[in-house]
Amino acid sequence: MDFEIEQDILIIRLPKEIDHHNCGPIKEGADNILLQQNIREIVFDFSQTDFMDSSGIGVLVGRYKNISCFGGVVSAIYLSKRIRKIFAMSGLDNIIRIYEVD
């Protein structure tokens, strides 16, 4: 995973698999940046992601809760059909903006 800050946007490029093995570093890295920077939006980049389990859903919901307390938003880009299905089944698509990127 990779963290990048552009103005007040935190972009998190997610790994190939988002499961309980790698959720800790994603949460810790994002939360540390949120505490240190004036972030208004988190963008999760799924361009490399093939798999996400319930731990990954928890990471996204947790970051949504953290940033929405301060009026921020969470977005997602480059979702595969599989990841879109997980978003729809879990209700993530109701709280996270999904953008089509060419």
ChimeraX commands (.cxc) that place a marker at each C-alpha (Angstrom):
marker #1 position 0.00,0.00,0.00 radius 0.5
marker #1 position 1.02,3.55,-0.60 radius 0.5
marker #1 position -0.10,6.83,0.96 radius 0.5
marker #1 position -0.02,10.11,-0.95 radius 0.5
marker #1 position -1.26,13.55,0.05 radius 0.5
marker #1 position -2.40,16.07,-2.56 radius 0.5
marker #1 position -3.52,19.31,-0.92 radius 0.5
marker #1 position -6.21,18.13,1.54 radius 0.5
marker #1 position -6.80,14.71,-0.06 radius 0.5
marker #1 position -5.28,11.47,1.21 radius 0.5
marker #1 position -4.93,8.87,-1.54 radius 0.5
marker #1 position -4.44,5.31,-0.34 radius 0.5
marker #1 position -3.30,2.87,-3.01 radius 0.5
marker #1 position -4.45,-0.48,-1.69 radius 0.5
marker #1 position -2.61,-3.80,-2.05 radius 0.5
marker #1 position -3.67,-6.80,-4.14 radius 0.5
marker #1 position -5.48,-8.37,-1.18 radius 0.5
marker #1 position -7.14,-6.54,1.70 radius 0.5
marker #1 position -7.55,-9.01,4.54 radius 0.5
marker #1 position -6.81,-9.30,8.25 radius 0.5
marker #1 position -3.07,-9.69,7.52 radius 0.5
marker #1 position -2.61,-6.21,6.07 radius 0.5
marker #1 position -5.47,-4.15,7.51 radius 0.5
marker #1 position -3.46,-3.01,10.53 radius 0.5
marker #1 position -0.87,-1.02,8.55 radius 0.5
marker #1 position -3.60,0.52,6.39 radius 0.5
marker #1 position -5.56,1.67,9.47 radius 0.5
marker #1 position -2.50,2.90,11.35 radius 0.5
marker #1 position -1.03,4.74,8.39 radius 0.5
marker #1 position -4.29,6.45,7.48 radius 0.5
marker #1 position -5.13,7.39,11.07 radius 0.5
marker #1 position -1.65,8.83,11.70 radius 0.5
marker #1 position -1.96,11.03,8.62 radius 0.5
marker #1 position -5.47,12.12,9.62 radius 0.5
marker #1 position -4.14,13.22,13.01 radius 0.5
marker #1 position -1.19,15.13,11.55 radius 0.5
marker #1 position -2.66,16.70,8.41 radius 0.5
marker #1 position -5.77,18.69,7.52 radius 0.5
marker #1 position -7.37,15.99,5.35 radius 0.5
marker #1 position -10.87,16.59,3.93 radius 0.5
marker #1 position -11.16,13.52,1.70 radius 0.5
marker #1 position -9.79,9.99,1.65 radius 0.5
marker #1 position -9.60,8.31,-1.75 radius 0.5
marker #1 position -9.14,4.55,-1.76 radius 0.5
marker #1 position -7.48,3.42,-5.00 radius 0.5
marker #1 position -8.47,-0.18,-5.80 radius 0.5
marker #1 position -6.53,-0.39,-9.09 radius 0.5
marker #1 position -4.32,-3.23,-7.80 radius 0.5
marker #1 position -6.92,-4.92,-5.56 radius 0.5
marker #1 position -8.38,-8.33,-6.45 radius 0.5
marker #1 position -9.72,-9.41,-3.06 radius 0.5
marker #1 position -11.25,-7.83,0.03 radius 0.5
marker #1 position -12.78,-9.59,3.03 radius 0.5
marker #1 position -14.77,-8.28,5.99 radius 0.5
marker #1 position -11.59,-6.89,7.56 radius 0.5
marker #1 position -11.20,-4.63,4.54 radius 0.5
marker #1 position -14.80,-3.50,4.86 radius 0.5
marker #1 position -14.02,-2.63,8.48 radius 0.5
marker #1 position -11.02,-0.53,7.42 radius 0.5
marker #1 position -13.14,1.50,5.02 radius 0.5
marker #1 position -16.00,1.97,7.49 radius 0.5
marker #1 position -13.56,2.97,10.25 radius 0.5
marker #1 position -11.87,5.60,8.10 radius 0.5
marker #1 position -15.32,6.86,7.02 radius 0.5
marker #1 position -16.32,7.27,10.68 radius 0.5
marker #1 position -13.05,9.03,11.53 radius 0.5
marker #1 position -13.18,11.60,8.74 radius 0.5
marker #1 position -16.95,12.16,8.61 radius 0.5
marker #1 position -16.85,13.46,12.20 radius 0.5
marker #1 position -14.98,16.45,10.79 radius 0.5
marker #1 position -17.14,16.89,7.68 radius 0.5
marker #1 position -14.81,14.92,5.42 radius 0.5
marker #1 position -15.74,12.35,2.80 radius 0.5
marker #1 position -14.46,9.00,1.56 radius 0.5
marker #1 position -14.25,8.04,-2.10 radius 0.5
marker #1 position -13.16,4.98,-4.07 radius 0.5
marker #1 position -11.71,4.64,-7.56 radius 0.5
marker #1 position -10.81,1.78,-9.92 radius 0.5
marker #1 position -13.22,-0.77,-8.47 radius 0.5
marker #1 position -13.31,-4.13,-10.25 radius 0.5
marker #1 position -16.63,-5.94,-10.72 radius 0.5
marker #1 position -15.79,-8.16,-7.77 radius 0.5
marker #1 position -15.04,-5.20,-5.47 radius 0.5
marker #1 position -18.17,-3.37,-6.69 radius 0.5
marker #1 position -20.22,-6.41,-5.71 radius 0.5
marker #1 position -18.69,-6.38,-2.22 radius 0.5
marker #1 position -19.51,-2.65,-1.95 radius 0.5
marker #1 position -23.13,-3.28,-2.95 radius 0.5
marker #1 position -23.63,-6.32,-0.70 radius 0.5
marker #1 position -22.09,-4.62,2.34 radius 0.5
marker #1 position -23.74,-1.23,1.85 radius 0.5
marker #1 position -20.40,0.56,1.40 radius 0.5
marker #1 position -21.79,2.12,-1.76 radius 0.5
marker #1 position -24.23,4.06,0.46 radius 0.5
marker #1 position -21.48,5.83,2.42 radius 0.5
marker #1 position -18.52,5.91,0.03 radius 0.5
marker #1 position -18.54,7.84,-3.23 radius 0.5
marker #1 position -17.51,5.70,-6.20 radius 0.5
marker #1 position -15.87,7.51,-9.10 radius 0.5
marker #1 position -15.32,6.21,-12.60 radius 0.5
marker #1 position -11.79,7.02,-13.71 radius 0.5
marker #1 position -10.54,6.54,-17.24 radius 0.5
marker link #1:1,2 radius 0.2
marker link #1:2,3 radius 0.2
marker link #1:3,4 radius 0.2
marker link #1:4,5 radius 0.2
marker link #1:5,6 radius 0.2
marker link #1:6,7 radius 0.2
marker link #1:7,8 radius 0.2
marker link #1:8,9 radius 0.2
marker link #1:9,10 radius 0.2
marker link #1:10,11 radius 0.2
marker link #1:11,12 radius 0.2
marker link #1:12,13 radius 0.2
marker link #1:13,14 radius 0.2
marker link #1:14,15 radius 0.2
marker link #1:15,16 radius 0.2
marker link #1:16,17 radius 0.2
marker link #1:17,18 radius 0.2
marker link #1:18,19 radius 0.2
marker link #1:19,20 radius 0.2
marker link #1:20,21 radius 0.2
marker link #1:21,22 radius 0.2
marker link #1:22,23 radius 0.2
marker link #1:23,24 radius 0.2
marker link #1:24,25 radius 0.2
marker link #1:25,26 radius 0.2
marker link #1:26,27 radius 0.2
marker link #1:27,28 radius 0.2
marker link #1:28,29 radius 0.2
marker link #1:29,30 radius 0.2
marker link #1:30,31 radius 0.2
marker link #1:31,32 radius 0.2
marker link #1:32,33 radius 0.2
marker link #1:33,34 radius 0.2
marker link #1:34,35 radius 0.2
marker link #1:35,36 radius 0.2
marker link #1:36,37 radius 0.2
marker link #1:37,38 radius 0.2
marker link #1:38,39 radius 0.2
marker link #1:39,40 radius 0.2
marker link #1:40,41 radius 0.2
marker link #1:41,42 radius 0.2
marker link #1:42,43 radius 0.2
marker link #1:43,44 radius 0.2
marker link #1:44,45 radius 0.2
marker link #1:45,46 radius 0.2
marker link #1:46,47 radius 0.2
marker link #1:47,48 radius 0.2
marker link #1:48,49 radius 0.2
marker link #1:49,50 radius 0.2
marker link #1:50,51 radius 0.2
marker link #1:51,52 radius 0.2
marker link #1:52,53 radius 0.2
marker link #1:53,54 radius 0.2
marker link #1:54,55 radius 0.2
marker link #1:55,56 radius 0.2
marker link #1:56,57 radius 0.2
marker link #1:57,58 radius 0.2
marker link #1:58,59 radius 0.2
marker link #1:59,60 radius 0.2
marker link #1:60,61 radius 0.2
marker link #1:61,62 radius 0.2
marker link #1:62,63 radius 0.2
marker link #1:63,64 radius 0.2
marker link #1:64,65 radius 0.2
marker link #1:65,66 radius 0.2
marker link #1:66,67 radius 0.2
marker link #1:67,68 radius 0.2
marker link #1:68,69 radius 0.2
marker link #1:69,70 radius 0.2
marker link #1:70,71 radius 0.2
marker link #1:71,72 radius 0.2
marker link #1:72,73 radius 0.2
marker link #1:73,74 radius 0.2
marker link #1:74,75 radius 0.2
marker link #1:75,76 radius 0.2
marker link #1:76,77 radius 0.2
marker link #1:77,78 radius 0.2
marker link #1:78,79 radius 0.2
marker link #1:79,80 radius 0.2
marker link #1:80,81 radius 0.2
marker link #1:81,82 radius 0.2
marker link #1:82,83 radius 0.2
marker link #1:83,84 radius 0.2
marker link #1:84,85 radius 0.2
marker link #1:85,86 radius 0.2
marker link #1:86,87 radius 0.2
marker link #1:87,88 radius 0.2
marker link #1:88,89 radius 0.2
marker link #1:89,90 radius 0.2
marker link #1:90,91 radius 0.2
marker link #1:91,92 radius 0.2
marker link #1:92,93 radius 0.2
marker link #1:93,94 radius 0.2
marker link #1:94,95 radius 0.2
marker link #1:95,96 radius 0.2
marker link #1:96,97 radius 0.2
marker link #1:97,98 radius 0.2
marker link #1:98,99 radius 0.2
marker link #1:99,100 radius 0.2
marker link #1:100,101 radius 0.2
marker link #1:101,102 radius 0.2
view
